[in-house]
Amino acid sequence: MDGFTLVLWAARLLFLALIYLFLARVIRALLRDLRAATREPVDRHGRLIVLESPGGEPMVGRSFGLDVITPLGRDVNNAIVIDDAFASADHAVLTYRGQSWYVEDLGSTNGSYVNGLRVDGVAPFGFGDELQIGEVRMRLERANR
Amino acid sequence: MTVVATDGRTLDGLTGVLRRIRPRPRWLEFRLLALVAFAVVAGSFSLALTVDGRFGLYDVGATVLFLVALAVAHLAQVLAGRRTDQILLPAVAMLGGISLLLMQRLPQDLVHQTILGVPLGLAEVQLVWLLSGLAIATTLGIVVRSDLWLRRYKYTWAAVGVGLLLLTFLFGTELNGQRLTLQIGPIAGQPSELLKVILVVFLAGYLSENRSLLVQQDSWIGPLRMPPLPYLAPMVAMWAIALGIVVVQRDLGAALLFFGVFLAMLYVATGRISLVIIGLILFVLGSALMAVLFQHVRTRVDIWIDPFADPLGAGYQVVQALHAFARGGLLGVGLGAGLPEIGGVIPIPEVHTDFPLAALGEELGMVGVIAILGLYLVVIERGMRIGAAAADDFRSLLAIGLSLVIGVQAFIIAAGNLKVLPLTGVTLPFISYGGSSILVNSLVVGLLLALSDKGVEPPPAPRVGSRWRRLRRSGVA
Protein backbone atom coordinates (compact mmCIF):
# COMPACT_ATOMS: atom_id res chain seq x y z
CA MET A 1 0.00 0.00 0.00
CA ASP A 2 1.65 3.23 -1.11
CA GLY A 3 1.51 6.56 0.67
CA PHE A 4 -1.18 8.04 -1.58
CA THR A 5 -3.64 5.23 -0.83
CA LEU A 6 -2.97 5.67 2.87
CA VAL A 7 -3.72 9.40 2.70
CA LEU A 8 -6.82 8.64 0.65
CA TRP A 9 -8.15 6.23 3.24
CA ALA A 10 -7.23 8.61 6.06
CA ALA A 11 -9.21 11.41 4.38
CA ARG A 12 -12.27 9.16 3.85
CA LEU A 13 -12.27 7.93 7.43
CA LEU A 14 -11.64 11.46 8.74
CA PHE A 15 -14.81 12.66 6.99
CA LEU A 16 -16.90 9.85 8.53
CA ALA A 17 -15.24 10.37 11.93
CA LEU A 18 -16.05 14.08 11.87
CA ILE A 19 -19.73 13.37 11.12
CA TYR A 20 -19.80 10.99 14.09
CA LEU A 21 -17.97 13.49 16.31
CA PHE A 22 -20.67 16.02 15.37
CA LEU A 23 -23.41 13.50 16.21
CA ALA A 24 -21.76 12.68 19.54
CA ARG A 25 -21.58 16.37 20.47
CA VAL A 26 -25.22 16.88 19.47
CA ILE A 27 -26.36 13.87 21.48
CA ARG A 28 -24.41 15.11 24.52
CA ALA A 29 -26.18 18.47 24.21
CA LEU A 30 -29.55 16.73 23.81
CA LEU A 31 -29.01 14.59 26.90
CA ARG A 32 -27.96 17.63 28.93
CA ASP A 33 -31.08 19.45 27.77
CA LEU A 34 -33.33 16.49 28.67
CA ARG A 35 -31.71 16.10 32.12
CA ALA A 36 -32.22 19.79 32.81
CA ALA A 37 -35.87 19.41 31.80
CA THR A 38 -36.42 16.46 34.14
CA ARG A 39 -34.77 18.34 37.04
CA GLU A 40 -37.42 21.04 36.82
CA PRO A 41 -40.22 20.47 39.32
CA VAL A 42 -42.94 18.41 37.72
CA ASP A 43 -45.29 18.10 40.68
CA ARG A 44 -47.34 20.95 39.25
CA HIS A 45 -49.49 19.94 36.29
CA GLY A 46 -50.34 23.43 35.15
CA ARG A 47 -50.69 27.03 36.23
CA LEU A 48 -53.42 29.59 36.14
CA ILE A 49 -52.54 33.12 35.01
CA VAL A 50 -54.80 35.98 36.05
CA LEU A 51 -55.66 38.11 33.02
CA GLU A 52 -58.30 40.48 34.36
CA SER A 53 -59.39 41.21 37.90
CA PRO A 54 -61.35 44.40 38.61
CA GLY A 55 -61.32 43.78 42.37
CA GLY A 56 -57.54 43.46 42.59
CA GLU A 57 -57.65 40.13 44.47
CA PRO A 58 -56.13 38.02 42.89
CA MET A 59 -53.75 40.48 41.23
CA VAL A 60 -53.56 40.70 37.44
CA GLY A 61 -50.56 38.79 36.10
CA ARG A 62 -50.31 36.55 39.14
CA SER A 63 -49.57 32.88 38.40
CA PHE A 64 -50.94 30.04 40.53
CA GLY A 65 -49.31 26.61 40.44
CA LEU A 66 -52.16 24.10 40.45
CA ASP A 67 -52.58 21.05 42.67
CA VAL A 68 -54.41 18.01 41.35
CA ILE A 69 -57.55 19.31 43.06
CA THR A 70 -57.71 23.10 43.27
CA PRO A 71 -60.84 24.75 44.70
CA LEU A 72 -61.66 28.35 43.79
CA GLY A 73 -64.06 30.79 45.43
CA ARG A 74 -64.57 33.81 47.71
CA ASP A 75 -64.07 31.78 50.92
CA VAL A 76 -60.55 32.16 52.38
CA ASN A 77 -60.19 28.39 52.71
CA ASN A 78 -59.96 27.99 48.92
CA ALA A 79 -56.58 27.36 47.28
CA ILE A 80 -57.27 30.30 44.97
CA VAL A 81 -59.28 33.02 46.69
CA ILE A 82 -61.33 35.12 44.31
CA ASP A 83 -62.50 38.25 46.07
CA ASP A 84 -65.10 39.29 43.57
CA ALA A 85 -68.65 40.48 44.16
CA PHE A 86 -70.01 38.00 41.61
CA ALA A 87 -68.12 34.94 42.93
CA SER A 88 -69.69 32.42 45.32
CA ALA A 89 -67.97 31.22 48.51
CA ASP A 90 -67.26 27.78 47.06
CA HIS A 91 -67.46 28.60 43.39
CA ALA A 92 -65.70 25.94 41.32
CA VAL A 93 -63.02 23.28 41.50
CA LEU A 94 -60.27 22.39 39.00
CA THR A 95 -59.32 18.71 38.82
CA TYR A 96 -56.56 16.95 36.92
CA ARG A 97 -57.78 13.53 35.76
CA GLY A 98 -55.79 11.28 33.48
CA GLN A 99 -54.04 13.60 31.08
CA SER A 100 -56.17 16.72 31.16
CA TRP A 101 -57.80 19.35 33.31
CA TYR A 102 -61.50 19.65 34.08
CA VAL A 103 -63.46 22.44 35.72
CA GLU A 104 -66.49 21.70 37.86
CA ASP A 105 -68.96 24.38 38.87
CA LEU A 106 -70.06 23.85 42.47
CA GLY A 107 -73.55 25.28 41.97
CA SER A 108 -72.40 28.89 42.04
CA THR A 109 -74.91 31.72 41.75
CA ASN A 110 -73.40 33.41 38.69
CA GLY A 111 -71.77 30.40 37.05
CA SER A 112 -68.30 29.67 35.66
CA TYR A 113 -67.39 30.25 32.01
CA VAL A 114 -64.82 28.45 29.86
CA ASN A 115 -64.00 30.47 26.74
CA GLY A 116 -67.23 32.38 27.25
CA LEU A 117 -69.45 29.30 27.47
CA ARG A 118 -71.18 28.53 30.75
CA VAL A 119 -70.00 25.36 32.52
CA ASP A 120 -72.82 22.93 33.16
CA GLY A 121 -71.57 20.42 35.73
CA VAL A 122 -68.09 19.29 34.61
CA ALA A 123 -66.36 20.62 31.50
CA PRO A 124 -62.95 19.85 29.95
CA PHE A 125 -60.43 22.66 30.42
CA GLY A 126 -57.52 22.65 27.94
CA PHE A 127 -54.22 24.51 28.04
CA GLY A 128 -54.71 27.99 26.65
CA ASP A 129 -58.41 28.04 27.62
CA GLU A 130 -59.85 30.91 29.62
CA LEU A 131 -61.85 30.53 32.81
CA GLN A 132 -64.10 33.33 33.98
CA ILE A 133 -65.43 33.45 37.52
CA GLY A 134 -67.37 36.60 38.37
CA GLU A 135 -65.40 39.35 36.68
CA VAL A 136 -62.05 37.59 37.09
CA ARG A 137 -60.56 36.02 33.95
CA MET A 138 -57.77 33.43 34.15
CA ARG A 139 -55.89 31.33 31.58
CA LEU A 140 -54.60 27.77 32.03
CA GLU A 141 -50.98 27.21 30.92
CA ARG A 142 -48.51 24.37 31.09
CA ALA A 143 -46.33 24.45 34.21
CA ASN A 144 -42.79 23.87 32.97
CA ARG A 145 -41.76 25.83 29.92
CA MET B 1 -46.76 38.42 9.50
CA THR B 2 -46.45 40.89 12.32
CA VAL B 3 -43.11 42.12 13.57
CA VAL B 4 -43.36 43.61 17.03
CA ALA B 5 -40.53 45.84 18.20
CA THR B 6 -39.21 44.54 21.49
CA ASP B 7 -39.78 47.85 23.25
CA GLY B 8 -43.15 48.46 21.63
CA ARG B 9 -42.05 51.74 19.99
CA THR B 10 -41.51 52.11 16.30
CA LEU B 11 -38.02 53.27 15.53
CA ASP B 12 -37.02 54.12 12.01
CA GLY B 13 -33.79 54.10 10.13
CA LEU B 14 -30.47 52.56 10.85
CA THR B 15 -30.18 54.04 14.34
CA GLY B 16 -33.46 52.40 15.29
CA VAL B 17 -32.28 49.05 14.02
CA LEU B 18 -28.98 49.38 15.84
CA ARG B 19 -30.61 50.43 19.09
CA ARG B 20 -32.82 47.34 19.08
CA ILE B 21 -29.87 44.94 18.73
CA ARG B 22 -29.14 43.08 21.94
CA PRO B 23 -26.64 40.36 21.05
CA ARG B 24 -26.78 37.06 22.87
CA PRO B 25 -23.95 34.55 22.35
CA ARG B 26 -24.82 31.08 21.02
CA TRP B 27 -21.73 29.06 21.92
CA LEU B 28 -23.29 25.63 21.44
CA GLU B 29 -24.39 26.53 17.92
CA PHE B 30 -20.97 28.04 17.21
CA ARG B 31 -19.12 24.88 18.32
CA LEU B 32 -21.44 22.59 16.35
CA LEU B 33 -21.22 24.76 13.21
CA ALA B 34 -17.42 24.71 13.50
CA LEU B 35 -17.58 20.90 13.46
CA VAL B 36 -19.83 21.05 10.39
CA ALA B 37 -17.23 23.27 8.69
CA PHE B 38 -14.41 20.84 9.52
CA ALA B 39 -16.47 17.91 8.19
CA VAL B 40 -17.34 19.69 4.93
CA VAL B 41 -13.69 20.66 4.38
CA ALA B 42 -12.57 17.09 5.11
CA GLY B 43 -15.19 15.74 2.69
CA SER B 44 -14.14 18.16 -0.03
CA PHE B 45 -10.49 17.21 0.55
CA SER B 46 -11.31 13.51 0.27
CA LEU B 47 -13.34 14.16 -2.90
CA ALA B 48 -10.44 16.04 -4.55
CA LEU B 49 -8.00 13.25 -3.64
CA THR B 50 -10.27 10.56 -5.09
CA VAL B 51 -11.43 12.29 -8.25
CA ASP B 52 -8.42 14.42 -9.26
CA GLY B 53 -5.66 12.71 -7.25
CA ARG B 54 -4.50 16.07 -5.88
CA PHE B 55 -4.29 17.66 -2.45
CA GLY B 56 -6.70 20.53 -1.89
CA LEU B 57 -10.39 21.28 -1.89
CA TYR B 58 -12.57 19.92 -4.70
CA ASP B 59 -14.36 23.20 -5.36
CA VAL B 60 -12.83 25.97 -3.24
CA GLY B 61 -15.36 28.64 -4.27
CA ALA B 62 -18.50 26.64 -3.49
CA THR B 63 -17.13 25.29 -0.19
CA VAL B 64 -16.02 28.71 1.03
CA LEU B 65 -19.33 30.26 -0.03
CA PHE B 66 -21.26 27.61 1.92
CA LEU B 67 -19.15 28.06 5.05
CA VAL B 68 -19.36 31.86 4.87
CA ALA B 69 -23.15 31.58 4.58
CA LEU B 70 -23.22 29.40 7.73
CA ALA B 71 -21.12 31.99 9.57
CA VAL B 72 -23.42 34.81 8.43
CA ALA B 73 -26.51 32.88 9.54
CA HIS B 74 -24.93 32.27 12.94
CA LEU B 75 -23.86 35.90 13.31
CA ALA B 76 -27.31 37.17 12.35
CA GLN B 77 -28.90 35.00 15.04
CA VAL B 78 -26.37 36.14 17.65
CA LEU B 79 -27.11 39.79 16.83
CA ALA B 80 -30.87 39.20 16.91
CA GLY B 81 -30.44 37.97 20.47
CA ARG B 82 -33.38 35.57 20.53
CA ARG B 83 -33.32 32.51 22.74
CA THR B 84 -34.03 30.03 19.96
CA ASP B 85 -32.86 26.46 19.51
CA GLN B 86 -29.12 26.06 18.89
CA ILE B 87 -28.97 22.46 17.65
CA LEU B 88 -31.48 22.51 14.79
CA LEU B 89 -29.50 24.75 12.43
CA PRO B 90 -26.16 22.85 12.74
CA ALA B 91 -27.93 19.51 12.17
CA VAL B 92 -29.59 20.85 9.01
CA ALA B 93 -26.32 22.50 7.91
CA MET B 94 -24.57 19.13 8.17
CA LEU B 95 -27.22 17.57 5.91
CA GLY B 96 -26.83 20.51 3.49
CA GLY B 97 -23.05 20.08 3.47
CA ILE B 98 -23.37 16.39 2.66
CA SER B 99 -25.83 17.34 -0.11
CA LEU B 100 -23.37 19.84 -1.58
CA LEU B 101 -20.55 17.25 -1.61
CA LEU B 102 -22.82 14.66 -3.25
CA MET B 103 -24.05 17.09 -5.93
CA GLN B 104 -20.47 18.18 -6.71
CA ARG B 105 -19.57 14.58 -7.25
CA LEU B 106 -22.50 13.52 -9.47
CA PRO B 107 -22.40 14.22 -13.25
CA GLN B 108 -22.95 17.98 -13.55
CA ASP B 109 -25.08 17.75 -16.70
CA LEU B 110 -28.01 16.16 -14.82
CA VAL B 111 -29.36 19.68 -14.44
CA HIS B 112 -29.08 22.75 -16.65
CA GLN B 113 -30.49 25.95 -15.34
CA THR B 114 -29.85 29.57 -16.07
CA ILE B 115 -30.19 31.86 -13.07
CA LEU B 116 -29.90 35.60 -13.79
CA GLY B 117 -28.32 34.88 -17.16
CA VAL B 118 -25.60 32.59 -15.77
CA PRO B 119 -25.72 28.96 -16.93
CA LEU B 120 -25.25 26.67 -13.92
CA GLY B 121 -24.71 22.93 -13.43
CA LEU B 122 -26.07 20.58 -10.78
CA ALA B 123 -23.84 21.52 -7.83
CA GLU B 124 -24.05 25.26 -8.51
CA VAL B 125 -27.86 25.28 -8.70
CA GLN B 126 -28.03 23.17 -5.53
CA LEU B 127 -25.69 25.66 -3.81
CA VAL B 128 -28.05 28.49 -4.79
CA TRP B 129 -30.98 26.57 -3.26
CA LEU B 130 -29.06 25.70 -0.10
CA LEU B 131 -28.02 29.32 0.45
CA SER B 132 -31.58 30.57 -0.17
CA GLY B 133 -32.90 27.92 2.24
CA LEU B 134 -30.41 29.00 4.90
CA ALA B 135 -31.53 32.61 4.40
CA ILE B 136 -35.21 31.63 4.74
CA ALA B 137 -34.68 29.56 7.89
CA THR B 138 -32.55 32.22 9.58
CA THR B 139 -34.87 35.08 8.63
CA LEU B 140 -37.96 33.27 9.92
CA GLY B 141 -36.10 32.29 13.09
CA ILE B 142 -35.26 35.94 13.71
CA VAL B 143 -38.35 37.76 12.46
CA VAL B 144 -41.38 35.61 13.38
CA ARG B 145 -42.53 36.48 16.89
CA SER B 146 -46.25 35.92 16.62
CA ASP B 147 -48.10 32.85 15.42
CA LEU B 148 -51.39 34.67 14.88
CA TRP B 149 -50.97 34.68 11.09
CA LEU B 150 -51.00 30.88 11.19
CA ARG B 151 -53.40 30.38 14.12
CA ARG B 152 -56.21 32.69 13.04
CA TYR B 153 -56.44 31.75 9.38
CA LYS B 154 -56.29 27.97 9.36
CA TYR B 155 -59.26 27.57 7.03
CA THR B 156 -57.85 30.22 4.71
CA TRP B 157 -54.55 28.35 4.59
CA ALA B 158 -56.37 25.10 3.90
CA ALA B 159 -58.23 26.79 1.03
CA VAL B 160 -54.95 28.18 -0.35
CA GLY B 161 -53.46 24.68 -0.26
CA VAL B 162 -56.37 23.06 -2.05
CA GLY B 163 -56.41 25.94 -4.56
CA LEU B 164 -52.72 25.46 -5.31
CA LEU B 165 -53.28 21.78 -5.95
CA LEU B 166 -56.25 22.43 -8.23
CA LEU B 167 -54.14 24.97 -10.17
CA THR B 168 -51.40 22.37 -10.55
CA PHE B 169 -53.88 19.82 -11.72
CA LEU B 170 -55.35 22.16 -14.31
CA PHE B 171 -52.26 24.04 -15.51
CA GLY B 172 -49.35 21.92 -14.30
CA THR B 173 -46.68 20.52 -16.59
CA GLU B 174 -46.54 16.77 -16.85
CA LEU B 175 -43.34 14.83 -16.16
CA ASN B 176 -43.05 11.02 -16.00
CA GLY B 177 -46.85 10.70 -15.97
CA GLN B 178 -47.10 12.88 -12.86
CA ARG B 179 -48.52 16.37 -12.97
CA LEU B 180 -46.62 17.96 -10.08
CA THR B 181 -44.93 21.09 -11.33
CA LEU B 182 -46.64 24.44 -11.57
CA GLN B 183 -45.05 27.16 -13.67
CA ILE B 184 -45.96 30.80 -13.16
CA GLY B 185 -43.81 33.04 -15.33
CA PRO B 186 -40.18 32.15 -14.72
CA ILE B 187 -40.91 30.49 -11.38
CA ALA B 188 -41.61 26.76 -11.33
CA GLY B 189 -42.31 24.74 -8.21
CA GLN B 190 -44.03 21.72 -6.73
CA PRO B 191 -47.04 22.90 -4.68
CA SER B 192 -47.44 19.56 -2.91
CA GLU B 193 -44.23 20.42 -1.00
CA LEU B 194 -45.90 23.55 0.36
CA LEU B 195 -49.16 21.69 0.97
CA LYS B 196 -47.57 19.48 3.60
CA VAL B 197 -46.78 22.57 5.72
CA ILE B 198 -50.29 23.93 5.19
CA LEU B 199 -51.75 20.57 6.25
CA VAL B 200 -49.78 20.70 9.52
CA VAL B 201 -50.89 24.29 10.21
CA PHE B 202 -54.53 23.37 9.61
CA LEU B 203 -54.40 20.19 11.70
CA ALA B 204 -52.62 21.98 14.57
CA GLY B 205 -55.25 24.72 14.56
CA TYR B 206 -58.20 22.39 14.31
CA LEU B 207 -56.97 19.79 16.79
CA SER B 208 -55.92 22.32 19.44
CA GLU B 209 -59.27 24.10 19.22
CA ASN B 210 -61.31 20.89 19.44
CA ARG B 211 -59.01 18.72 21.52
CA SER B 212 -61.31 18.48 24.52
CA LEU B 213 -64.25 17.55 22.27
CA LEU B 214 -62.23 14.92 20.43
CA VAL B 215 -61.23 13.28 23.69
CA GLN B 216 -64.87 12.90 24.70
CA GLN B 217 -66.13 9.52 23.63
CA ASP B 218 -69.80 9.15 22.95
CA SER B 219 -70.14 7.18 19.74
CA TRP B 220 -69.24 3.62 18.98
CA ILE B 221 -67.92 2.01 15.81
CA GLY B 222 -67.95 -1.72 16.47
CA PRO B 223 -65.92 -2.32 19.63
CA LEU B 224 -64.11 1.05 19.41
CA ARG B 225 -65.25 4.15 21.28
CA MET B 226 -65.03 7.21 19.07
CA PRO B 227 -65.29 10.96 19.57
CA PRO B 228 -68.55 12.60 18.52
CA LEU B 229 -68.61 12.05 14.76
CA PRO B 230 -69.43 15.65 13.69
CA TYR B 231 -66.12 16.85 15.14
CA LEU B 232 -64.17 14.40 13.02
CA ALA B 233 -65.90 15.37 9.78
CA PRO B 234 -63.96 18.52 8.72
CA MET B 235 -60.68 16.80 9.46
CA VAL B 236 -61.53 13.67 7.52
CA ALA B 237 -62.78 15.88 4.69
CA MET B 238 -59.47 17.79 4.60
CA TRP B 239 -57.61 14.51 4.57
CA ALA B 240 -59.81 13.05 1.84
CA ILE B 241 -59.42 16.14 -0.38
CA ALA B 242 -55.64 16.13 0.02
CA LEU B 243 -55.45 12.40 -0.53
CA GLY B 244 -57.89 12.38 -3.44
CA ILE B 245 -56.09 15.10 -5.35
CA VAL B 246 -52.76 13.51 -4.64
CA VAL B 247 -53.99 10.16 -5.93
CA VAL B 248 -55.35 11.86 -9.04
CA GLN B 249 -51.92 13.44 -9.47
CA ARG B 250 -50.32 10.04 -8.95
CA ASP B 251 -48.04 11.38 -6.22
CA LEU B 252 -48.02 8.35 -3.90
CA GLY B 253 -45.17 9.58 -1.74
CA ALA B 254 -47.01 12.75 -0.78
CA ALA B 255 -50.16 10.70 -0.01
CA LEU B 256 -48.18 8.44 2.32
CA LEU B 257 -46.53 11.47 3.95
CA PHE B 258 -49.83 13.32 4.51
CA PHE B 259 -51.46 10.24 5.99
CA GLY B 260 -48.55 9.44 8.31
CA VAL B 261 -48.39 13.01 9.63
CA PHE B 262 -52.20 13.14 9.98
CA LEU B 263 -52.32 9.97 12.10
CA ALA B 264 -49.35 11.00 14.24
CA MET B 265 -50.83 14.42 15.00
CA LEU B 266 -54.24 12.91 15.76
CA TYR B 267 -52.58 10.57 18.24
CA VAL B 268 -50.52 13.34 19.85
CA ALA B 269 -53.60 15.55 20.24
CA THR B 270 -56.03 12.97 21.59
CA GLY B 271 -53.88 10.16 23.01
CA ARG B 272 -56.48 7.68 21.70
CA ILE B 273 -54.97 4.60 20.12
CA SER B 274 -58.44 3.64 18.78
CA LEU B 275 -58.27 6.54 16.29
CA VAL B 276 -54.88 5.35 15.04
CA ILE B 277 -56.16 1.78 14.66
CA ILE B 278 -59.16 2.96 12.64
CA GLY B 279 -56.85 5.13 10.53
CA LEU B 280 -54.53 2.22 9.83
CA ILE B 281 -57.45 -0.06 8.88
CA LEU B 282 -58.73 2.68 6.53
CA PHE B 283 -55.23 3.01 5.10
CA VAL B 284 -54.82 -0.72 4.44
CA LEU B 285 -58.27 -0.91 2.83
CA GLY B 286 -57.55 2.19 0.72
CA SER B 287 -54.17 0.90 -0.45
CA ALA B 288 -55.63 -2.48 -1.39
CA LEU B 289 -58.41 -0.75 -3.33
CA MET B 290 -55.93 1.53 -5.11
CA ALA B 291 -53.70 -1.40 -5.99
CA VAL B 292 -56.70 -3.11 -7.58
CA LEU B 293 -58.02 -0.02 -9.36
CA PHE B 294 -54.86 1.76 -10.57
CA GLN B 295 -52.19 0.23 -12.76
CA HIS B 296 -49.44 2.63 -11.62
CA VAL B 297 -49.95 1.69 -7.96
CA ARG B 298 -49.90 -2.03 -8.78
CA THR B 299 -46.66 -1.60 -10.76
CA ARG B 300 -44.98 0.04 -7.75
CA VAL B 301 -46.07 -2.79 -5.45
CA ASP B 302 -44.92 -5.47 -7.92
CA ILE B 303 -41.50 -3.82 -8.21
CA TRP B 304 -41.28 -3.68 -4.43
CA ILE B 305 -42.12 -7.36 -3.98
CA ASP B 306 -39.68 -8.56 -6.65
CA PRO B 307 -37.54 -5.96 -8.46
CA PHE B 308 -35.47 -8.74 -10.04
CA ALA B 309 -38.48 -9.96 -12.05
CA ASP B 310 -37.71 -7.25 -14.62
CA PRO B 311 -34.19 -6.02 -13.72
CA LEU B 312 -33.66 -4.08 -16.96
CA GLY B 313 -37.16 -2.61 -17.21
CA ALA B 314 -39.49 -1.66 -14.38
CA GLY B 315 -37.23 -2.82 -11.57
CA TYR B 316 -34.11 -1.19 -13.02
CA GLN B 317 -33.70 1.75 -10.61
CA VAL B 318 -34.44 -0.29 -7.49
CA VAL B 319 -32.04 -3.07 -8.54
CA GLN B 320 -29.29 -0.51 -9.26
CA ALA B 321 -29.89 1.13 -5.87
CA LEU B 322 -29.60 -2.25 -4.11
CA HIS B 323 -26.35 -2.93 -5.96
CA ALA B 324 -25.07 0.51 -4.92
CA PHE B 325 -25.75 -0.26 -1.25
CA ALA B 326 -24.05 -3.64 -1.66
CA ARG B 327 -20.94 -2.07 -3.27
CA GLY B 328 -20.73 0.39 -0.39
CA GLY B 329 -20.57 -2.23 2.34
CA LEU B 330 -19.67 -1.09 5.84
CA LEU B 331 -17.37 1.90 5.27
CA GLY B 332 -18.19 2.72 1.64
CA VAL B 333 -15.88 3.12 -1.34
CA GLY B 334 -15.19 6.76 -0.50
CA LEU B 335 -16.60 10.06 -1.76
CA GLY B 336 -16.14 10.24 -5.51
CA ALA B 337 -15.19 6.59 -5.96
CA GLY B 338 -18.69 5.23 -6.60
CA LEU B 339 -20.18 4.46 -10.00
CA PRO B 340 -22.42 7.36 -11.00
CA GLU B 341 -22.06 6.39 -14.65
CA ILE B 342 -21.03 3.24 -16.47
CA GLY B 343 -19.86 3.87 -20.02
CA GLY B 344 -21.45 7.31 -20.05
CA VAL B 345 -24.83 6.02 -18.82
CA ILE B 346 -26.10 6.84 -15.36
CA PRO B 347 -27.23 3.57 -13.73
CA ILE B 348 -29.76 5.34 -11.50
CA PRO B 349 -31.38 8.05 -13.67
CA GLU B 350 -33.01 9.96 -10.80
CA VAL B 351 -30.06 9.61 -8.44
CA HIS B 352 -29.98 13.31 -7.50
CA THR B 353 -33.68 13.54 -6.55
CA ASP B 354 -35.01 10.09 -5.61
CA PHE B 355 -31.91 8.05 -4.82
CA PRO B 356 -29.35 10.28 -3.08
CA LEU B 357 -29.32 7.83 -0.16
CA ALA B 358 -28.29 5.00 -2.50
CA ALA B 359 -25.40 7.11 -3.84
CA LEU B 360 -24.37 8.02 -0.29
CA GLY B 361 -24.74 4.38 0.78
CA GLU B 362 -22.28 3.39 -1.91
CA GLU B 363 -19.72 6.07 -1.11
CA LEU B 364 -20.05 6.40 2.68
CA GLY B 365 -21.24 2.87 3.44
CA MET B 366 -23.63 1.69 6.12
CA VAL B 367 -21.74 3.77 8.69
CA GLY B 368 -22.45 6.94 6.71
CA VAL B 369 -26.12 6.10 6.07
CA ILE B 370 -26.69 5.47 9.79
CA ALA B 371 -25.10 8.83 10.61
CA ILE B 372 -27.40 10.56 8.12
CA LEU B 373 -30.49 8.85 9.56
CA GLY B 374 -29.20 9.91 13.00
CA LEU B 375 -29.18 13.55 11.84
CA TYR B 376 -32.87 13.25 10.90
CA LEU B 377 -33.59 11.75 14.34
CA VAL B 378 -31.93 14.81 15.88
CA VAL B 379 -34.28 17.09 13.91
CA ILE B 380 -37.30 15.06 15.14
CA GLU B 381 -36.04 15.14 18.74
CA ARG B 382 -35.71 18.92 18.62
CA GLY B 383 -39.27 19.21 17.28
CA MET B 384 -40.62 17.02 20.10
CA ARG B 385 -38.71 19.02 22.74
CA ILE B 386 -39.91 22.34 21.31
CA GLY B 387 -43.45 20.94 21.27
CA ALA B 388 -43.23 19.66 24.85
CA ALA B 389 -41.96 23.02 26.09
CA ALA B 390 -44.50 25.10 24.14
CA ALA B 391 -46.93 27.29 26.02
CA ASP B 392 -50.15 25.98 24.52
CA ASP B 393 -51.61 23.19 22.42
CA PHE B 394 -51.43 24.97 19.06
CA ARG B 395 -47.70 25.66 19.28
CA SER B 396 -47.09 22.22 20.69
CA LEU B 397 -48.92 20.45 17.85
CA LEU B 398 -47.40 22.77 15.25
CA ALA B 399 -43.84 22.03 16.38
CA ILE B 400 -44.42 18.28 16.54
CA GLY B 401 -46.22 18.21 13.18
CA LEU B 402 -43.53 20.28 11.44
CA SER B 403 -40.68 18.08 12.65
CA LEU B 404 -42.67 14.97 11.72
CA VAL B 405 -43.07 16.28 8.17
CA ILE B 406 -39.28 16.21 7.77
CA GLY B 407 -38.84 12.96 9.71
CA VAL B 408 -41.62 10.95 8.05
CA GLN B 409 -40.56 12.13 4.59
CA ALA B 410 -36.95 11.10 5.22
CA PHE B 411 -38.18 7.73 6.48
CA ILE B 412 -40.45 7.14 3.46
CA ILE B 413 -37.76 7.80 0.86
CA ALA B 414 -34.99 6.06 2.82
CA ALA B 415 -37.24 2.99 3.17
CA GLY B 416 -38.05 3.25 -0.54
CA ASN B 417 -34.35 3.31 -1.47
CA LEU B 418 -33.67 0.31 0.77
CA LYS B 419 -36.68 -1.67 -0.51
CA VAL B 420 -38.36 -1.62 2.89
CA LEU B 421 -41.39 0.20 1.45
CA PRO B 422 -42.53 0.53 -2.18
CA LEU B 423 -40.58 3.32 -3.86
CA THR B 424 -42.36 6.66 -3.93
CA GLY B 425 -41.11 9.88 -5.42
CA VAL B 426 -40.58 12.11 -2.41
CA THR B 427 -37.31 13.89 -1.79
CA LEU B 428 -34.78 13.26 0.97
CA PRO B 429 -35.06 16.55 2.93
CA PHE B 430 -32.04 18.87 2.60
CA ILE B 431 -30.05 16.29 0.60
CA SER B 432 -32.03 15.71 -2.62
CA TYR B 433 -31.60 18.18 -5.45
CA GLY B 434 -34.61 20.44 -5.86
CA GLY B 435 -35.62 24.00 -5.14
CA SER B 436 -39.17 23.43 -3.85
CA SER B 437 -38.04 20.71 -1.47
CA ILE B 438 -35.12 22.63 0.05
CA LEU B 439 -36.97 25.94 0.32
CA VAL B 440 -40.07 24.42 1.96
CA ASN B 441 -38.06 22.29 4.38
CA SER B 442 -36.05 25.40 5.29
CA LEU B 443 -39.35 27.19 5.92
CA VAL B 444 -40.21 24.35 8.32
CA VAL B 445 -36.88 24.73 10.14
CA GLY B 446 -37.37 28.51 10.33
CA LEU B 447 -40.81 28.07 11.91
CA LEU B 448 -39.40 25.52 14.38
CA LEU B 449 -36.67 28.01 15.34
CA ALA B 450 -39.27 30.73 15.89
CA LEU B 451 -41.45 28.37 17.97
CA SER B 452 -38.51 27.39 20.17
CA ASP B 453 -38.04 30.93 21.53
CA LYS B 454 -38.80 30.88 25.23
CA GLY B 455 -39.00 34.64 25.63
CA VAL B 456 -41.72 35.20 23.06
CA GLU B 457 -45.11 36.71 23.84
CA PRO B 458 -47.74 34.36 25.35
CA PRO B 459 -50.33 32.81 23.06
CA PRO B 460 -53.53 34.80 22.57
CA ALA B 461 -56.82 33.94 24.26
CA PRO B 462 -58.95 31.36 22.46
CA ARG B 463 -61.24 32.63 19.75
CA VAL B 464 -64.56 31.56 21.24
CA GLY B 465 -63.96 33.76 24.23
CA SER B 466 -62.94 36.82 22.27
CA ARG B 467 -65.92 36.48 19.96
CA TRP B 468 -68.20 36.17 22.99
CA ARG B 469 -66.71 39.28 24.61
CA ARG B 470 -67.02 41.26 21.40
CA LEU B 471 -70.67 40.30 21.13
CA ARG B 472 -71.32 41.23 24.74
CA ARG B 473 -69.54 44.56 24.44
CA SER B 474 -71.65 45.47 21.45
CA GLY B 475 -74.75 44.60 23.43
CA VAL B 476 -75.93 41.69 21.29
CA ALA B 477 -75.59 39.01 23.96
Interface residues (C-beta under 8 A of the other chain):
Chain A: F4 V7 L8 W9 A11 R12 L13 L14 F15 L16 L18 I19 Y20 L21 F22 L23 R25 V26 I27 A29 L30 D33 L34 A37 I49 L51 Q99 S100 N115 G116 L117 A123 P124 F125 G126 F127 G128 D129 E130 Q132 R139 E141 R142 N144 R145
Chain B: L28 R31 L32 L35 V36 F38 A39 A42 G43 F45 S46 L49 T50 G53 Q86 I87 P90 A91 M94 I98 S208 R211 S212 L213 V215 Q216 G271 L331 G332 G334 L335 L364 G365 V367 G368 A371 G374 L375 V378 E381 R385 A388 A389 A390 A391 D392 D393 F394 K454 P458 P459 A461 P462 V464 G465 R467 W468 R469
